[in-house]
Amino acid sequence: MSTEDAALPRAPEIAGPPPTVLIVRAPYYQAVVDGLSRGAAEILDAAGATHETIDVAGAYELAQAIRLALRGARRFDGFIALGCVVRGETDHYEFICSAAMNGLMQLSLTYGIALGTGLLTVDTLAQAEARSGRDGHNKGAEAAVAVLKQIAAGRRLGAL
């Protein structure tokens, strides 16, 4: 299914207290990541969630920052990772994309966290812009829906 065929992201209802979500951003492509952040914030606000945002150096550091947050005294119900990696002329793209996505998945499985992933891995900046705009097909918004659904599932299963 392409993005054009997908339903527009909508905030799910969450039982219990309003969730608290940490958004971790790698703003290398500032305009793209700002668009992803807007999309995520709109969904979280519509769900009544509180959220805060921190920036890291790049996509490689997304999982590291979430792991630091897990070690901290503050507690979050879920996390959203946002960033963008555009294919270049070297194998750096493959390495960073694979390491970043594997790191995020390892965190989720190892620590049982609710995680929404909005890390764009694209061939062109135009593709990233199309996935971070205001037309409704925003991958940041989709990441926010994903984390809220994971929080809801975790609460229902007694895990959160």
N, C-alpha and C positions, 0 to 999 in steps of 0.2 A: 504494500500500500504506500503510495506516495503521500507527501505532506498535503498536497492539494486534495486528496481523497479523505484525509483524516478529519474527524470531528474537531471543532475548535476546543481548546482547553477550557475547562470550567472548574471552579473550585469545588471540591467535594465537601460534604458535610462531615465534620469530625466530632465524634462523641467525646464528652469530657471537657476538661479545661482547654482554653485556647493553646495550641501548640506554640513552642518557641523554636525558631529555626535559625541556624547560622548559614549565611550565604558566603561561600569562599570563592573569590574571583581571581582569575589570572588575566588582568586587563591589558595584555600585549596589544591587542587590536581594540583600542579604547571604545570607539563608537559601536562596534559589534557587541562587546561585553556590556556596555551601558544599555544597549537594547535588550539583551538577554536579562539583565538585572531588572529593567522596567517590567518586562513580561512576568518574571518570577514574583516581584513585589505586588503586582496587581492581583495575581492569584492568591498569594498569601494574605493580603489585605482583605480580599473578598471572603476568605475563610475565617477571618478574625484572628489569624496567627500573628504573633509578634516575631520580629526578625531583625537581625543586624547583619552587617556586611563587613568583611575584612578582605583586603587585597594581598596577594602574594606575587612573587616575581614572575612566575610562569606556570604553564600547565603541569610541569613536572612536580611543582611544589603544592599542588592542590591536596593530594592525599596526605602529605606531610603536615599541612596546616590543620586538617581535620583531626589527625592523630594527636597533635598538640592540644587541640580543643578538648579531646576526650580525656587527656591527662589533667586538664585544668579543673578548678573548683566549680566553675559554672557548668550547669547542665542544659543541654539542648535536646529537644525531642527528635530533631532531625537536622539534616545538613543538605545543602545544595552546592554542587561544584559547577562553576561556570567558567568558560574560557573558549579560546579558539586557536586552532593550529591549522595553518594554511600550508599545503604541500609546496615544497621548494625543489631545488635541483639536486639535493643530496639526500642520503638516507636518514638524516636527522629527523625528518617528519615521521617516518615509520617507527623509529626508536622512541621518540617522545610520545606519540599517540599510544603505542602499545604499553609503555611503562606507566603513563598516566592512567589509562583505563584499567590496567591490571591492578595498580595501586589502589584505585578507588574500589574496585570489586573486592580485593583482599580485605580492605577495611570493613566493608559492609558485611562480609561473611565472617570475619574473625571476631568482630565486636558486636555484631547484630544490630547495627545502626540503620535507621531509616535514611536513605540517601537518594536524592534526585540528581541525575547527572545531565548537565547541559554543556558538555565539552564538545564543541563543534570540531570535527576533523574533515576538512574540505579541501578541494582542489584549487578553488579560487576565492578571492575576497568577495566577489559578487555572490557566490553561493552562501557565504557566511552572512552577508547583509540580508539576503532573502530569508534566512532562518532566524533573524534577530529583529525584524521589523515590527511594525504595528498592525500588520494585516490580519493578525489573529493566529497565524501559524508560527508562533514564536517558541523556539526550543527552550528558552528560559521558563516560559509559562508551563510548558510540558514537564520540565524538571520539577517545578513547584507542585504540579498536580501529582506527579509520581511520589514525591516525598510525603505529601499529605495522605495519599492512599496507603503508603507504607506505615505511616504513623497510625492511621485508623486500623490497619490490619494488626499492627503490634499491640495496640490497646485491646482490640477484640480478643487476641490470643493471650493476653495477660503478660506480654513481653515488655511493654512500655508503660 
